[in-house]
Amino acid sequence: QMQLRESGGGLVQAGDSLRLSCAASGRSLSSYGAGWFRQAPGKEREFVAGIVWRGGVTSYADSVKGRFAISRDNAKNSVYLQMNSLKPEDTAIYSCATRSMMAVVSRDYDSYNYWGQGTQVTVSS
């Protein structure tokens, strides 16, 4: 079993930056690809960004491309989401998920093996 814990969320103003962290425990993250998802009140959960398990290939939702960056540090068993130029529409609960040996980034939340509880990001205008 792998446990995932997100941190780094908070209340910021439009244009600010935040860096979310997803710390894995129980298993090594090195054999897992990872994704970030978000869900705003009254809306469907949506894919934000993903990174494959090996090789560093990433994928982003069009709405965050150029503003967000996903990265990983296997030595720290962690995945990160750097969020720049935040907009009020980025307000949501952000959660990370991992999938064993994900060679192509999946945008399907249910295709992942493990999920975190999420961290709240609120962007005021």
GIRA-V60466 format. One record per residue. N is the residue number from 1. RES is the residue in three letters. OMEGA is omega in whole degrees, -180 to 180 (none if undefined). D_CENTER is the distance of its C-alpha to the mean C-alpha in Angstrom with 2 decimals. Layout:
n->N res->RES omega->OMEGA d_center->D_CENTER
n->N res->RES omega->OMEGA d_center->D_CENTER
This chain:
n->1 res->GLN omega->176 d_center->19.29
n->2 res->MET omega->174 d_center->15.96
n->3 res->GLN omega->-180 d_center->14.64
n->4 res->LEU omega->180 d_center->11.13
n->5 res->ARG omega->179 d_center->11.10
n->6 res->GLU omega->175 d_center->8.71
n->7 res->SER omega->176 d_center->10.63
n->8 res->GLY omega->179 d_center->11.28
n->9 res->GLY omega->179 d_center->11.37
n->10 res->GLY omega->179 d_center->14.78
n->11 res->LEU omega->-179 d_center->17.30
n->12 res->VAL omega->177 d_center->17.78
n->13 res->GLN omega->177 d_center->20.01
n->14 res->ALA omega->-178 d_center->19.47
n->15 res->GLY omega->179 d_center->19.19
n->16 res->ASP omega->179 d_center->17.66
n->17 res->SER omega->173 d_center->14.64
n->18 res->LEU omega->174 d_center->12.06
n->19 res->ARG omega->177 d_center->10.03
n->20 res->LEU omega->176 d_center->7.42
n->21 res->SER omega->176 d_center->8.01
n->22 res->CYS omega->-178 d_center->7.50
n->23 res->ALA omega->179 d_center->11.09
n->24 res->ALA omega->175 d_center->12.58
n->25 res->SER omega->179 d_center->16.23
n->26 res->GLY omega->178 d_center->18.92
n->27 res->ARG omega->177 d_center->18.19
n->28 res->SER omega->180 d_center->17.47
n->29 res->LEU omega->-171 d_center->14.07
n->30 res->SER omega->180 d_center->16.17
n->31 res->SER omega->-175 d_center->16.97
n->32 res->TYR omega->165 d_center->13.58
n->33 res->GLY omega->-176 d_center->11.17
n->34 res->ALA omega->177 d_center->7.48
n->35 res->GLY omega->172 d_center->5.08
n->36 res->TRP omega->178 d_center->2.36
n->37 res->PHE omega->177 d_center->5.58
n->38 res->ARG omega->178 d_center->7.89
n->39 res->GLN omega->177 d_center->11.55
n->40 res->ALA omega->-180 d_center->14.27
n->41 res->PRO omega->178 d_center->17.68
n->42 res->GLY omega->-179 d_center->19.82
n->43 res->LYS omega->177 d_center->17.40
n->44 res->GLU omega->173 d_center->15.86
n->45 res->ARG omega->-180 d_center->12.27
n->46 res->GLU omega->176 d_center->10.76
n->47 res->PHE omega->178 d_center->8.49
n->48 res->VAL omega->-176 d_center->6.62
n->49 res->ALA omega->179 d_center->6.02
n->50 res->GLY omega->179 d_center->7.04
n->51 res->ILE omega->-178 d_center->9.33
n->52 res->VAL omega->-174 d_center->12.54
n->53 res->TRP omega->-179 d_center->14.13
n->54 res->ARG omega->177 d_center->16.83
n->55 res->GLY omega->173 d_center->17.74
n->56 res->GLY omega->179 d_center->14.66
n->57 res->VAL omega->-178 d_center->14.49
n->58 res->THR omega->178 d_center->11.50
n->59 res->SER omega->-176 d_center->11.19
n->60 res->TYR omega->169 d_center->10.22
n->61 res->ALA omega->-179 d_center->11.37
n->62 res->ASP omega->-176 d_center->14.68
n->63 res->SER omega->-178 d_center->14.03
n->64 res->VAL omega->-177 d_center->11.65
n->65 res->LYS omega->-179 d_center->13.30
n->66 res->GLY omega->179 d_center->15.09
n->67 res->ARG omega->-177 d_center->13.36
n->68 res->PHE omega->177 d_center->9.75
n->69 res->ALA omega->177 d_center->9.28
n->70 res->ILE omega->178 d_center->7.01
n->71 res->SER omega->-180 d_center->9.28
n->72 res->ARG omega->174 d_center->10.47
n->73 res->ASP omega->-177 d_center->13.58
n->74 res->ASN omega->179 d_center->15.28
n->75 res->ALA omega->178 d_center->18.05
n->76 res->LYS omega->180 d_center->15.95
n->77 res->ASN omega->-174 d_center->14.08
n->78 res->SER omega->174 d_center->10.78
n->79 res->VAL omega->-176 d_center->7.54
n->80 res->TYR omega->173 d_center->6.74
n->81 res->LEU omega->176 d_center->5.54
n->82 res->GLN omega->-177 d_center->9.09
n->83 res->MET omega->-180 d_center->10.03
n->84 res->ASN omega->178 d_center->13.72
n->85 res->SER omega->-176 d_center->16.41
n->86 res->LEU omega->-179 d_center->14.78
n->87 res->LYS omega->178 d_center->16.66
n->88 res->PRO omega->-180 d_center->17.74
n->89 res->GLU omega->174 d_center->16.24
n->90 res->ASP omega->179 d_center->12.68
n->91 res->THR omega->-178 d_center->13.71
n->92 res->ALA omega->167 d_center->11.82
n->93 res->ILE omega->-179 d_center->10.32
n->94 res->TYR omega->179 d_center->6.54
n->95 res->SER omega->178 d_center->5.80
n->96 res->CYS omega->180 d_center->4.53
n->97 res->ALA omega->180 d_center->7.32
n->98 res->THR omega->-179 d_center->9.69
n->99 res->ARG omega->-176 d_center->12.69
n->100 res->SER omega->174 d_center->15.85
n->101 res->MET omega->180 d_center->16.94
n->102 res->MET omega->-177 d_center->14.84
n->103 res->ALA omega->176 d_center->16.90
n->104 res->VAL omega->-176 d_center->15.76
n->105 res->VAL omega->177 d_center->12.27
n->106 res->SER omega->177 d_center->12.52
n->107 res->ARG omega->-179 d_center->11.50
n->108 res->ASP omega->-178 d_center->13.17
n->109 res->TYR omega->-176 d_center->11.36
n->110 res->ASP omega->179 d_center->14.66
n->111 res->SER omega->-180 d_center->14.91
n->112 res->TYR omega->-176 d_center->12.53
n->113 res->ASN omega->-177 d_center->14.45
n->114 res->TYR omega->-176 d_center->12.62
n->115 res->TRP omega->174 d_center->10.41
n->116 res->GLY omega->-177 d_center->9.82
n->117 res->GLN omega->177 d_center->11.64
n->118 res->GLY omega->176 d_center->9.29
n->119 res->THR omega->-175 d_center->10.06
n->120 res->GLN omega->172 d_center->12.07
n->121 res->VAL omega->179 d_center->11.88
n->122 res->THR omega->-178 d_center->15.32
n->123 res->VAL omega->-180 d_center->16.72
n->124 res->SER omega->-178 d_center->20.49
n->125 res->SER omega->none d_center->22.74
